[in-house]
């Protein structure tokens, strides 16, 4: 399932689809299949235009981010928090032994803030190597270097190093929580990732409090053309579509409580 999902995403993301349609148009043109060639070229151009020069990706991202609102205030007390991996540049860190973050760094920044405010809380970091090769360290391993730099002792960390997917995050986390006698933890992950994450945790009967972070939109996106930031538009559309692939796939596989948890 893990390998299949990785391969599907390689070929099914928007820019890959645009490339394959161009390739199809080229082959059809060489074979003098004029209609097929036109359809392929037109489809590719349409995908590229929507991906690069509209707010479709931001709208999809905004919808995901608004499913779970972040509480207006911190809790009065905090026993534990679960931080889902996906925030470290694991390929770089494995070689350079550093602490390089990607765009999802807010997951760990927020966890650090809460850890310093609630010094008795435990931090369960769930994240192994999600690559196909399996040769890199995961977020849990990198967190062992990150938190102590800011005065959070290793004794407060619970490192779940085996999970490669969000489903494995939840399954393995459930075992760790039971062994440590922890419950009703904050679930810290990106806002767009929260619906799928909560759906899986609910399905497994794990009591959590959604604590979204790492927002990619301002919450006021409207449908329109946008020629100012094609790279960001493409990135947000790819991220949102990937999340929807996960929502639909996990729902059909019976791994989440509902199609679009909220």
JOJOWO-V989528 format. One record per residue. RES is the residue in three letters. PHI is phi in whole degrees, -180 to 180 (NA if undefined). Layout:
# JOJOWO-V989528
res & phi
RES & PHI
RES & PHI
This chain:
# JOJOWO-V989528
res & phi
UNK & NA
UNK & -62
UNK & -64
UNK & -61
UNK & -63
UNK & -66
UNK & -67
UNK & -60
UNK & -68
UNK & -56
UNK & -95
UNK & -103
UNK & -74
UNK & -53
UNK & -69
UNK & -66
UNK & -62
UNK & -62
UNK & -64
UNK & -65
UNK & -68
UNK & -64
UNK & -62
UNK & -61
UNK & -63
UNK & -65
UNK & -64
UNK & -63
UNK & -65
UNK & -64
UNK & -89
UNK & 63
UNK & -93
UNK & -61
UNK & -64
UNK & -63
UNK & -64
UNK & -65
UNK & -63
UNK & -64
UNK & -65
UNK & -65
UNK & -61
UNK & -64
UNK & -63
UNK & -66
UNK & -60
UNK & -64
UNK & -64
UNK & -63
UNK & -67
UNK & -91
UNK & -124
UNK & -135
UNK & -96
UNK & -57
UNK & -62
UNK & -66
UNK & -66
UNK & -63
UNK & -64
UNK & -61
UNK & -61
UNK & -65
UNK & -69
UNK & -90
UNK & -69
UNK & -131
UNK & -80
UNK & -73
UNK & -53
UNK & -70
UNK & -139
UNK & -68
UNK & -66
UNK & -68
UNK & -145
UNK & -146
UNK & -90
UNK & -161
UNK & -140
UNK & -111
UNK & -110
UNK & -83
UNK & -69
UNK & 125
UNK & -107
UNK & -100
UNK & -83
UNK & -66
UNK & -63
UNK & -69
UNK & -64
UNK & -61
UNK & -85
UNK & -93
UNK & 57
UNK & -108
UNK & -134
UNK & -93
UNK & -102
UNK & -107
UNK & -65
UNK & -92
UNK & -57
UNK & -57
UNK & -58
UNK & -85
UNK & -63
UNK & -67
UNK & -62
UNK & -64
UNK & -59
UNK & -68
UNK & -64
UNK & -74
UNK & -76
UNK & -120
UNK & -66
UNK & -94
UNK & -76
UNK & -100
UNK & -124
UNK & -100
UNK & -100
UNK & -109
UNK & 174
UNK & -103
UNK & -88
UNK & -91
UNK & -86
UNK & -68
UNK & -74
UNK & 71
UNK & -108
UNK & -109
UNK & -74
UNK & -102
UNK & -64
UNK & -61
UNK & -67
UNK & -66
UNK & -65
UNK & -65
UNK & -90
UNK & -72
UNK & -62
UNK & -61
UNK & -62
UNK & -116
UNK & 84
UNK & -96
UNK & -68
UNK & -63
UNK & -67
UNK & -90
UNK & -90
UNK & -121
UNK & -104
UNK & -103
UNK & -103
UNK & -99
UNK & -71
UNK & -117
UNK & -133
UNK & -64
UNK & -63
UNK & -66
UNK & -52
UNK & -68
UNK & -60
UNK & -71
UNK & -63
UNK & -58
UNK & -67
UNK & -65
UNK & -61
UNK & -64
UNK & -69
UNK & -97
UNK & 68
UNK & -107
UNK & -157
UNK & 53
UNK & -83
UNK & -69
UNK & -106
UNK & -105
UNK & -158
UNK & -65
UNK & -56
UNK & -69
UNK & -91
UNK & -66
UNK & -55
UNK & -66
UNK & -63
UNK & -63
UNK & -59
UNK & -71
UNK & -63
UNK & -63
UNK & -59
UNK & -87
UNK & 74
UNK & -97
UNK & -78
UNK & -139
UNK & -113
UNK & -59
UNK & -135
UNK & -71
UNK & -150
UNK & 55
UNK & -77
UNK & -107
UNK & -129
UNK & -90
UNK & 84
UNK & -126
UNK & -71
UNK & -124
UNK & -66
UNK & -169
UNK & -79
UNK & -148
UNK & -97
UNK & -88
UNK & -145
UNK & -60
UNK & -64
UNK & -68
UNK & -59
UNK & -66
UNK & -64
UNK & -68
UNK & -66
UNK & -62
UNK & -63
UNK & -66
UNK & -66
UNK & -60
UNK & -66
UNK & -70
UNK & -56
UNK & -65
UNK & -61
UNK & -68
UNK & -62
UNK & -68
UNK & -66
UNK & -66
UNK & -85
UNK & 74
UNK & -98
UNK & -129
UNK & -72
UNK & -160
UNK & -64
UNK & -134
UNK & -58
UNK & -158
